[in-house]
Amino acid sequence: MMANSRPIGVFDSGVGGLTVLREIEQILPREDVVYLGDTARMPYGNKSPETIVRYTLEGASFLLDKNIKLLIVACHTASSYGIDILQEQLPIPVIGVIQPGFELLMQSTRSMRIAILGTEATIRSKVYQNLIEEHYPKAKIFPVPCPLFAPMIEEGLVDQVFTKQIVEHYLSCLRNKKIDAALLACTHYPLIRSLIQETLGENVQLIEPARVCAEQAKEWLVSSSLANFQSTPPRYEFFSTDETDKFKQKMEIFFPVRHVSVFLRDWKSVNNLKSCNQTFT
């Protein structure tokens, strides 16, 4: 396979990474993509750091076996704990969501009063808090763990009455904090963006790094002469570790009408994922 015709790999704990893939489709419309959603073991946000790293390495190993030329880790939790290890050990470039999210957030705030909305594990890692405090010591940070958001979105419960109540439960504490920007530090959260905006108010900018990740991918591919300029429609392959039919329903929310080939592979056994794991040294 020619180097520039190899696919991009996108990894997420579930369907949240489809928000990144949607941007890839717009910015890199000729690139083939292999997407892996580890739906059998999500949410990652309530797992230990060691488990998160292991799951992330296993997912990366599976995608490496698909001969990818670039890996995008579209999961904030996986990026929080595993991105440094992947960047050090993988033979291909790895792009995460942490640095793009941090940069975009700090470009967007004027008051330096900001919120981080993420999984319990992402907030616990303090990856965003440490970055902000290192570069912007005067910033006032309000980290808010939202453990039910990702599982609720995976179940498709985005427009129920209790969904709004759950959003209100987690975020109402921010109303009197005078924040002007909030980072959606989970790629699932854009699916309930309107509810989050309604709860925080229209004056709060909601920041999501999906587009910046896609732009960084394009920049690297072009600079490395690995961009794909094929004349035929790109090939997208989707893998999930469980509940393929449910994953397909969510996938169609993002890509209701496509002019590319879509392949959904039934890959229900987590043991298959583990068997693909390489030894990273």
N, C-alpha and C positions, 0 to 999 in steps of 0.2 A: 504494500500500500504506500502510495506517495505520502511524504511527511505532511504536506498541507491538506491532504484529503482525510486525514485521521480525524475522528470526532472530538468534540469537547465533552468532558465528563462533568455532570452536575450531581452533587450529593446533598441529601437533606434527610432529616428524620422522618419526613412524611410528605405532605403536599405543599408545605410552605415554600419550598424551593421553586415551585412553579411560578411564583411572582418574579423570581430572577430569570427563569427561562423565558417568560413573556418579554422581558427586556432584551434578552439575547436574540430572540426572534426579530425584534425591531432593529437592533444595532448590528447584528451579524446574521443577516437573512440567508446566507449561503452556507452556513456552517452546519454540519451534521452534529447531533447531540445524543449522548447516552445519559439518561436520567435514572438515578436510583433513589427511591424513597423507602426508608427502613420502617415501614408502617407497622410491622409486627412488634417492634421494640420501642416505638414512641409512646409517651413523650420522653425525650432525653432529659428534660429539665428537672426531673425528680431522681435522677441517677447520680451515683458517686462519680467523682472525677476520673477514677480508674476505669470505671465501666464506660463512661463517655468516650475516653481515649480509645479503648478497645473497639467499641462499635465503629468509631470513626476510621480507625486503621483498617478494619474489615471491609467497610464500605469503599474506601480508597483502593484497597487491593482488588476488589471485584471490578471496579472501573478500570484499573490498570490492565486487567486481563482483557478488556475491550479495546486495548491499543489506543487510548486517548492521548492527545497531545497537550492537554491543559486540564487541570482540575479546578472546579469552582465549588468550594464548600459553602453552600447556601444556608447553612444552619448556624445561628449565632452561638448556640450552646456548644456544638461541635467545634466551631472556630475558637471559642473561648478557651477550650482545653487542649485542642489537638492541632491547631494550625501551625504552631512552631515546629512540632514533631514532623508533620507532613512536609513542611517546606524544607526541613533539614534532610529528610530521609528519602523522599520521592525523587525519581529521576526526571520529573517534569515540573514545570511551574505550578504553584498552587495559589489561588486567590481566595481569600476569605471575605467576610462581611464586616469584620471589626474595624479595620483601619478606614475603609470607605465610610462606614457609619459614623465614626468619630469625627472625621474631617468634615463631613456634610453637616453634622449637628453643630459643630463649632462655627462653621461659616454662616449658619442660619440664625444663631442667637445674637441679640444685641444687649440684652440685660444680663447675660451670663447666669441666668436662673433657668435651669434645664432639668428635664426628667428623663430617666432611663426606664423604659417599660420592657421587661423581659421575663424569661423563665426563672425559676428559683435558682437553678444552677448558674445561669449567666450572671444574675445579680450577685450571687455568692462568690463567683470568681473575682469580682471587682475589676475585671479587665477594662471596662469603660471608665469606671471611677478612677482607676490608677492613671490611665492615659490622660484624662482630663485634668486631674490634679497635678500631673507632671508638667503639662504644657500651659495650663490655665489655672494657676493656683487660686485665683480670686473667684473662680466660678462656684456657684452654689448648686449642688447636685442633689436631686431627689430620686433615688433608685426605688422602683416599685416592682416587686415580684408579682406576676399574674399567672399562677400555676394552672388555672382552669382554662385559659384562653386557647392554647394549642389543642388540647384534647377536644374541647367543645367545637373548634373549627374543623378538626379532622372528622368529627361526627356529622358535619354539615349543619350544625345548630347555630347559624349566623343571623337568623331573622326571627328568632323566638322572643317572646316577652321576657323570659327569664335571662336571655342573653344580655339584654340591655341592663337588667338588674345586676348581673354579675359584673359587667363593665363598670357600672355605677359603684358597686361594692369596692372594687379595687382602686378606682381612680378619683373618687370624690374627694379624697384627702388632698389632692393637688390643687383644688380650686382656689384656695386661699394662699397658695405659695407664690403667686405672681410669676409663674414660669412663662416663657414666650416660645419655647421649643421642646418637643418631646421626641425622643428616638424610639421608633418601633423596633426594638432589639430582638425581634423574632420574625422570620419571614412569613409566618402564619398571620401575623397581626394586621397586615393590610386588608385582609378579607373582612375585617370588622372595623375598618378605618372610619366609616361614617359614624358608628356608635362611639368610637373613641373621641372623634372630633366633637360630637354633640356633648359629650360629658365634660371635656376639657374647655370647650368654648372655641369660637371661630378665630380668636386672636392668637391661639397657640398653633405654631407650625408643627406638623407631624412629619418626621424625617424617616425615610426608608432608603437603604443603600443599594437596592437592587439595580437601578440604572447605572450607578457608578461602577458596580462590579462588572457589568457588561461592557462599559466603556474601557475599563482597565484591561479586560480580556481582549478587546479589539486592539488596543494600543500595543499589547505584547505580541499578538499574532502578526500585526502589520510590521512591527519593528524586527521580528524574527523571521520574516518572509514565510510565515506559516498560515496566512489567511487563505481561506478556501474561496475560489472564484468560480466554482462550478456553475454551469449553465442550467443544470437540471435541479429540480426542487430538492431541498435537503432532506435527509433521512433522520427522523427522530425515533429513538427507542426508549421505552419507559419500562422500568422494572420496579416492582414493589415486593417486599418480603412477605406480604400477607394481604388478603382481601382485595384481590385484583379488580373485581367488579366495582367495589366501592371506590377504589383509587381511580378507575376509569371515569366514573361519574364526576368526580372532582376535577379531573383533568379536562373534561369537556366544558367546565365552567370557564376555564382560561382559554381554551382553543375550540370554540363552538364551530367555527368554520375554518378549515385549513386547506391549503393548496400544497401540502407536503405529505409525505407518507408517514403514517403513525403506526408504530408497532408496540403492542402492549404484551409483555411476556409474563406468564403466570409463574411466579417464583415464590411459592408460599412457605417453603421450609427454611427456617433460620439456619438450620444445619448446612444448607447449601452455601449460605453466606460465609459461615465459619470455615467451610472447606476450601473457600477461595483465598483465605487469608495467607498472605506471604509473611515471611519472617523479616521484619524491619530491623536493621542494625544501625 
